[in-house]
Amino acid sequence: MIGKPRLDKQYDNMDREFGVEKTKVIRMRINQLIAADTLRDVKLIPQLGLHPLRSKRNGQMSIETIGKYRMIIEPRGDYNLADYRTVKEVEIVEFDVDYHR
């Protein structure tokens, strides 16, 4: 988003780890983040279901990928979460999370 999100080596092995269909959706979400100027742009895409997390994941946000799985992102830099237009950089923390368990 807002430039390229910081990714780790997990991105290189996604097909094997997550399967082709889930990988396709994850990569699409990454591209949507890259194309966004601010987090507000991401919020305006209803299919992403962007929302802040609470409790032990306070400060992180969730984006829907496929089924019950989510991509977890964390805002970086100087921002105010009360105004998503101020978030111009995120880090992808995890790709394939089911935190509803």
N, C-alpha and C positions, 0 to 999 in steps of 0.2 A: 504494500500500500504505500501510495505516497512514496514512491521509489520501490525498491525491492525489499520485501520483508526479510528479516534475518532467518535463514534456514539452517538446519543441521544436516548431517549425513543421512538421516532417515529419509530425506526427500529422494535420494538416489535409488533407494531399494523399495520404493513404494509398491510397484507392481507385484513383486513377490510377497511383500508383507501384508498388503491390504486387499489384493485382488484387483483385477482390471477395472471393474465398474466403480468401486469406491475410489480408486486412484484417479479415475477420470473426473469425478466430482471434486475431490480434494484439489487437484490441479486447476480446475475451473475456479474454485474459491480463491486460490492463491492468485490467479490472474485477475480476479475481480478486486482483490486487495491492492494489487500492483496498479491497477487502472484508476483507483480512487485517489482523489486529491486529499480528502480528509475522511475521518470516520463517519461523518454525517452522510457522505456519499454512500457508504456501505450500509448505513441504517436505512436509507431510502430504497434499498432492494429487499422487498418483503421475503423473498425465498431464503435469504440468509439468516433471518431470525436473530439478528444481532441483539444480545442483551448482556448486561453486567451480571457477574456472579457474586455470590455472597459467601459468608462463613470462611472456611479455610482457603477459598479461591477469591477472596476479596481483592479487588484491583485488576482482576482478569475479566475477559469477556468471552462469550461463546458465539460461534457461528455454526449453523446447521450444515452437516455434510450429507449423510445418507442414513435414513432410518433414525435410530436413537443415538447415532454417533455425532460428535461435535468436534470442531476445531477450536482450540483455546488460544486466544491472543492476549497480549499485554501491551497497553499503550507505553510508548517510550518518549523521552524528550520532555519539553515544557508544554504542559496541557492542563486543561480544566475539564474533568469528565462531565460537568454540568452543561458544557457546550461542546458537542462532538466535533464542531468545526475547528477546534483548537488541537485536536489529535491528528498529527500529520505523520506519525511513524508508529508502527506496531512490530512486535516480535511474535512469531508463531511459537507457542510454548509446546503444544501437542497437536497432532493431526487427528487422532482416532480415539476419542474419549467417550465413554458412556458413564457420565458422572451421576446418573439417576439411580444407580444400584444402591 
